[in-house]
Amino acid sequence: MGFGTYVAMGNLAANQVIVIDANGNVRVLVEGELPKPGEVIVQSNAEAGEDGQQLQVELVDDNGQSQDLTAEIEDILAALEEGQDPTQLGDEFATAAGGQTGSSLTSSGSVVRDGTETIASTDFATQGFESLGLSPTQSLTLLNQFRLYEPIFVDLNNDPLGESLAVVTDEDTPISGTLVATDQNPSDVLTFSQSSAPSNGSVELDPQTGEWTYTPNENYNGPDSFTVIVNDGNGGTDTLVVNIDVTPVNDAPVAEPENRSLLEDQVITGSMTGTDVDLPEGESLLFTTTSQIEGLTLNPDGTYTFDASSYDRLAEGEEFIIEVPVTVTDDLGATDTATLTITVTGTNDGPTATANSYDVNEGGNVSGNLIGDDTGAGKDSDPENDSLSVTHINGQLL
């Protein structure tokens, strides 16, 4: 994209003229003021068509005559855009890096871009532009004017964020925020888009407001990231990587319910089960209940025994449902509760007959009720309180 495209965004008012002096200072050329020799003139062309030239860059020579540098400037900027960001070029060709005899460092360590920009006030030589007659500081200023109108991500204090933003959230916990960007062009409308998705979660991004919500995958903890681009609609963009640290938390165990059925007087065994995705090796889950259930024994490892011999009171076919809340606890005290449901079905229990003893005088008679009389051993009975009758005496059917 040529430099002129940025002026089409409204960087300069129609027919407005700015001047960059040899020291890199920028001012607006007021009506009637003449630029000085060595100054660079930048102005917009309001009469240019949609596809015509919208920016004019000139250099004033020693005779006060202006030299049109528009095409050359566009060519240099286009070459930079097609190659590398000027801030990322190598030592020999870095913007304002200087030559082997310049006043700047010619070899140094790597430079990490953090979003801030500083124009150096020293005898730098800038590749490309100085061949057109521009001073080093003029070259830097012209480049910064080019970069000035690109949007940039900023924090709440309006300071540049640089290339990345770091946030922290707990495992299984979404995190939200709002990305903010500024643009020196008041007419620009900024939009946000996601250029790369996270590997271990999902992101929802509002393209107008920059609001975002990141949701980590279930039970995931560790690093993750996604990338957002802000676009001014006129070719200017900035890119931000949102780095997310998903910190681990203790996952509670999950208890599974259990359903069992049996007849009265029967005995069953079984085991309650539970799972824990982050239970350390060598640790065990603990199973407990606060309920006191007749015939039930629950062990700490979840195994249980239930003896239904205490439920003879049930009539034949009658069901009695027992619900036992069982709590499973992990090594860090996190818990879950499930229900052990036991259904006891009654059967027909036989009656209990007791011996009867009666006294009678010789030649006399005695009478009584073999079922209902308690002559010392108790009355005959039935667990279900069924009606009783005598069917045999001394083995003989009545």
N, C-alpha and C positions, 0 to 999 in steps of 0.2 A: 504494500500500500504506500503510495507516495505521500510526501509531506503535505501536499495541497489538500488531500482528503481531510486532514484534521482541521484545516481552516474552514472547510465546508460545514464542520460541526458547530461553528459559531465562536471559535477562539478569538477572532477579531470581528469587531463591528464592521459593517459595510464601509469601505473606503477609509477605515482607520489605519494609521501607520504607527508601527513601533520601531524603535531604533535600538540597536545593540552596539554599545561603544567598544573600544579596544580592550577595556577592562572587564567586559562581560556584563556591564550594567544595562538594564532595560528601562526604557522610558517611552511614553507616548509622544509622538511628534505633534506638537500643537500647530494650529493653522498659522501659516506665515513663517514658521521656523524652518531653517535650512539644516539638513544633516551635515555633519562635519566629515572631512576626509578620513577614511579608514573605518567609518561606521557602516554597519549593515542595516539595510532597510527591509522590513517585512510588512507587507500590506495585503489586504484581501481585494479581490476584484469582483465587485458586485455585479458587473455586467457580463461576466462569463456565464455561459450556458451550463446546463446540468453536467455535461461531459467536458466542459472547457476548463481552462486553467483558472483556478480559484485562489492561487497564492502567487505572490510575486516577491522574490528575494533579490535584492540588489546590493552591491558593494560600491561605496563612494570612493573614487580614487583621489589622488593628491590635487587634481585639477578641479575637483568638485563635480566631476562627471560620474554618473552611475553606470555600473556594469551589471547586466542581468545575469544572475546566477541560478535562476529558478530551475532550469532543466538539470544543471549539474548537481544542485542540492538534492533534487528528487532522485537522481541516479544513485547518489551516495547512500541516501536513506533506504532506497529500495534494495540496494546490495546488502546493506546491514540487515534488513528484515529477512531477506532470503537466506542469509547466512546465519549469524549468531547475534544474540542481544549484544549491543555494544559493551554492556557491563560484564559480559562473559567471554570476551575475546582474549586471546593469549597475550603474554607479556609484550611481545614486539608490536602488536597491533591494537592493544587496548586503548580505548578512548582516553586521551590525555596522559597516556603512559609515558610519552617522551621517547626520544631516540637514545642511542648509546651515549651521546654527549649531552643529553638534556639534564635538567635539574631534578628529575624524579628518579625513583628506584627503577632499575631495569631488570631486576630479578628479585623475587620475594616469594613468600608462601602463598597458599591459596587464599582467596578472598571469598567470604560467604556473604551473599546479599541479604540484608535485613530490612530492606524497604526504605532506609533513610538515604538521602542524597546530599552531597556536599560538593560545591564547585571550588576546586583548588585555586589559590591565588599564587601561582608560581610559573616558571618558564616552561610549561609543558608544550609539547608539540602533538597536535591531533591529526591522525592520518586522514587524508582525503580533503578535509576542509582547508587546511593551510595551503594546499596547492592552489586553492582558489583565491588566496590573498587574505584569509581570515586569520586573526590572532588566535592563540590557543584558548583564551578565555571566551572569546567570541564563539569559537567552535563549541565549547562546552555549553554555553548559554543557549546556542541554537539547538543543540541536541536536547537540552532540558526543556526548551520550549516545545519541542516535538513530544517529549515524554510527559510534559506537564498536564496535558489534557486527557491522558489515559486515566481510567478509574483506578482506584487503589483501595484495598481493604484496610480498614482502620479499626482501632479499639474504641472503648467508650470515651477515652480522652482525646480521640481524633488523631492518635499517633499511628503511624503505619504498622501493620501487623507483620510485615515481611512475607516470608514464603509459607509459614505454617502457623497453626494454632493448636495448642494442646489442651485437652479436657479429660476429666476423669469421671467415671461412673461405676457403680457397683454391678456385679454380675446380675443378670435378669432385670436390670433397672434401666428404662429408657432415659435419655438425657436430651434436653432441648436448648436451643439458643437462637440468637439472631445475628446474622452476619451483616456488617455495615460497611459500606464503601462510599467514598467521596469522589467527586469529579469537578474540576475547575470550570467545566462548561455548564452553566445553569440550564441550558436547554436540553441537555442529555437526559435520557430516561434509562436508568440502570436496571438490568435484569440479571437474575442469577440462574445458573444451570449446573447440574452435576455432571462432571466429566469422567469421573471414575467412582464406582460403587465400592462400599466396604466388603471385605471378604468374609466377615463373620457377623454380619448383621444387616440391617436395612435402614435406609434414610428416606425421609419425606422432606422435600425442600420446596418452599413457596417461592416461585420465580420473581414475584414482585416485591415481597417484603424481606426476603432473605432468611425468614424463619425456618428452622430445621429441627427435626427430631430423629435421633439415632436410637434404634432398638437392637441391642445385641441378641445374637442367637441364644436360645435357651441353654442354660448351664455353661455358656462360653465365658472364659476369662482370659485376658491377655491383650496384646496390642491389636488395633484395627485403625483404619483410616479411610477417608473419602476425599475427593477433590472437587472444589467448586470454582467456577469461572464467573466473574462479573463482566458484563458486556454493556457498553454505552450505546450500542446500536449503530455506531459509526466506525467500527473497526478497532476501537480501543478496548482492551481487556486487561484483567489482572487475574491471577490464579492463586488459590489458597488451598493448602492441604490441611485438613482437620484431622489431627492425630488423637486417637481415643485410647485411653488406658482403662480397660475393663478389669476392675479388681475383684478377686475371688471372695465369695461369701459362703458361709456354711449352709448347704442345702439340707432342709429338713427331710427326715426319712418319710417314706410313704408306706402306710399300713394297708394291707388288703383285707377286706371283710371275708368272713367264713360262715357258711350255712351247713348245719348238720341236722339229721333226723334219726330217731331211734324209738324203740318200744320201751315201755316201762320195764324195769328190771334188767335192761341190757346195759352194756358198758362199751363206750367208744373212746378212741384215741385220735389225736390229730395234731396239727401244727398251724399256728398263725404265721403269716409270712409278711415280710417288710423288705423294702429296698432303699438304698441310700447311694446316690451317685458319687458322693465324695467321702464315703466312709474309708478311713485309712486301713491299710492292710494290717491284719492282726486284731482289729477292733471288732466288736460284736454289738448288735442291736439288743436292747433290753425290753422285754415285754412284761407289762404289769396291768393289774386291774384293781380297782377299789371296791368292786362288788363282791359280796359274800353269797355265793351260789351253792346251795346244797348239792353235794355230789361232784362239784367241779374242782379240779386241781390244775392251776396254770403255772408252768415253769418259766424261769427267766429267759430261756431261749425260745419261747413261743410254743413249745409242745404242751399238750394238755390231755387230761383224762376226765371223762364224765361218766359217773355211775348213776343210772336212773332207778336204782332199787328203792329209793326213798319216795317214789311217785306212784305207789300202789293205790293211792286214793283216787286216781283217775278212772273214770268209767270206761268201759270198752268203747274204743273209737274216739274218745275225748282227747283233744290236743291241748297241750300246755306249752306256750312259747316262752323261751328264756332268752333275753337279750343282754349280752355281757359286753360293756365297753372295754376294749383292750388298747392300751397306750404303748406305742413303740418309741423308744428314746435312743438318740445316737450318742456318740462319744462327747459331743459338745453341749448336750442338753436339749437339742431341738427335738420336737415331738410331733407325732401324728396319732390319731385315734381311729380305730375301725371297730366294727361290731361283730362279735361271735354270736351267732343266732343258733339256738338249739331247740328243736321241736320234739317234745316227748308225746307219744301216742299211747293212751291207756289200753290195757287188755283186761279180759274177764278174769279176776283173781278168785280162786276158790274160797269158800267160807271156812271158818275155824270152829270146830266142834270141841266142846269141853265135856269132861265127865260130870255126871250128876250123881249125887249120893243122897238117898232118902232113908229114913227110919220108919219102921212100922211094927206094931205089936202082932204077936202070933195070932193068926186068925183074923187080923184086921185088914183094912184096905189103905192104900196110899194113892194119891194123885198129884200131878204136877205138870210142868211144861219143860220138856227136854231142851227146848231151844232157849226159852226166855228165863228159866230158873238159874240162879247162881247159888249153887249149893257148896261153894267153897273154891271151885276152880274157875269161876267166871261164867258169863253167858256165852252162848254161841254167837259168832259175829261174822260180818262180811265187809271187806275193805271198801266196797262200793255202796254199802248199806242196802244191798238187794234184799228182797223178801226171802226168808228161809223157810224150808219145809223139811219134814222127816220123810225120807223115801224108803229106808231099809231099817229093819231091826234084826240084829243078829244075822245080818246077811240076807235076810228074807225081804223081798220087795213087798211093800205094803200095798 
